[in-house]
Amino acid sequence: MARKMIDPDKIMRIFRLAACGQNPCQIARAVGVAQNTVRHHLAGEYLYPHSLAERLQRLAPALQPKHYPGYITLAEASYLIPTRPSSRSVGILCFRGHIESTIIDRTRYTKAAWVNEYVRSRWPDGPTGLMVHVAAVPHLLTRRPTVEYRVAVKPISAYGTQVVPVPTLTELGQRFGNPIRNDREIVRLALDLLERCHGTVILWRNDFTRTKVQQMVTHADGV
């Protein structure tokens, strides 16, 4: 699973201090996080919500991983793998040859087609598209689902876990008057990634609770 993300104000401070020339050890002491956490963020191993990513790009564009046409970062690749490994784990898969990759300007990149090829070889019968882990369904809805709604949600077994396709939730939302909260930043992020990469994106409960996306956006806008 993806690593727990620290508070947005700490992320902003990490990049500010790095832009001032401080090394990871100094930044870790100043921010109060581990050195590895600093290195992971500065190496681009997280996929941030758009609002936070834009502020970081304006703050320290030289520190942001460059995007090359046709290639995706390892953070983006992690979203296309149903088990959602960390970016470092994706890098290990690339290093071992399970996922094809290339190094550009001393940074490892891959392609959506290469990641999708790995997913198809690992789960040949797995469905594609945007799905939600069954435990994350309540966090995606406008209000808490009723008993009738929970009974109507029939998860499918895919990729070793229980998931519900988003179109199914959309249809149920129309039937029960409990639509999906499309204002969720993480949903827009996943939809955008899915549209560009045509793969499989599964939203997990920690996308809505542990990373606290809405709080993230609020903090980023106020920094």
C-alpha positions, 0 to 999 in steps of 0.5 A, spaced: 500 500 500 502 507 498 505 510 504 502 515 509 502 522 507 504 527 511 501 534 512 501 539 506 504 544 510 510 540 512 510 538 505 511 545 503 516 546 508 520 541 505 520 544 498 521 551 501 527 549 505 530 544 499 529 550 495 534 554 500 539 549 499 538 545 505 540 538 505 535 532 507 538 531 514 537 539 516 530 539 513 528 533 517 530 536 523 527 542 521 520 539 519 520 534 524 520 528 520 525 522 518 530 523 512 527 518 508 521 521 508 524 528 506 528 524 500 522 520 498 518 527 497 524 530 493 524 524 489 517 525 486 515 519 490 508 521 491 502 523 487 499 530 490 492 533 489 492 538 483 492 544 487 498 542 492 502 540 486 501 546 482 503 550 488 509 546 489 511 547 482 511 554 483 515 554 489 520 550 486 520 548 479 527 545 479 525 540 484 519 537 481 520 531 477 520 533 469 514 530 465 516 527 458 511 525 453 509 518 453 512 517 460 509 517 467 513 517 474 513 511 478 508 515 483 503 515 477 505 508 475 503 506 483 496 508 481 495 504 475 497 497 479 491 495 483 495 493 490 497 500 490 505 499 492 509 505 494 513 508 488 519 505 491 516 498 490 514 500 483 522 502 482 524 495 485 519 492 480 522 496 474 529 494 477 528 487 477 525 487 470 517 486 472 515 492 469 519 495 463 522 502 464 528 507 462 532 512 466 531 519 463 536 525 466 538 520 472 530 519 474 527 512 472 520 513 468 515 508 465 510 508 460 502 506 462 502 501 457 508 497 460 505 498 467 498 495 464 502 489 461 505 488 468 498 488 471 495 484 465 500 478 466 499 479 474 492 479 473 490 476 467 482 476 468 482 483 472 477 488 470 479 495 468 477 502 469 476 506 476 473 502 482 473 503 489 474 498 495 468 496 498 470 499 505 471 506 501 464 506 498 461 510 504 467 515 504 465 516 496 458 518 497 454 524 499 452 521 506 452 515 509 449 509 506 442 506 508 441 499 509 438 498 503 444 501 499 449 497 503 445 491 501 444 493 493 452 494 493 454 487 491 462 487 490 466 483 485 472 479 487 478 482 483 485 483 484 485 479 491 480 484 494 473 486 494 471 492 489 465 496 486 466 499 479 464 506 480 459 506 474 455 501 479 456 506 484 453 512 480 447 508 478 446 506 485 446 513 487 441 515 482 437 510 484 437 511 492 438 519 491 445 518 494 450 520 489 458 520 489 461 526 491 465 528 485 468 534 488 473 529 492 480 531 489 482 524 489 477 522 485 478 528 480 486 525 480 484 518 479 479 520 473 485 524 470 490 519 471 485 513 468 483 518 462 491 519 460 493 512 462 487 507 460 489 502 466 486 500 472 485 505 478 482 503 485 481 508 490 482 505 497 479 507 504 486 511 506 485 515 500 479 519 503 481 518 511 489 517 512 491 522 507 485 527 508 485 530 501 480 535 503 484 538 509 490 537 504 487 542 499 485 547 504 492 547 507 495 548 501 490 553 499 492 557 505 499 556 505 
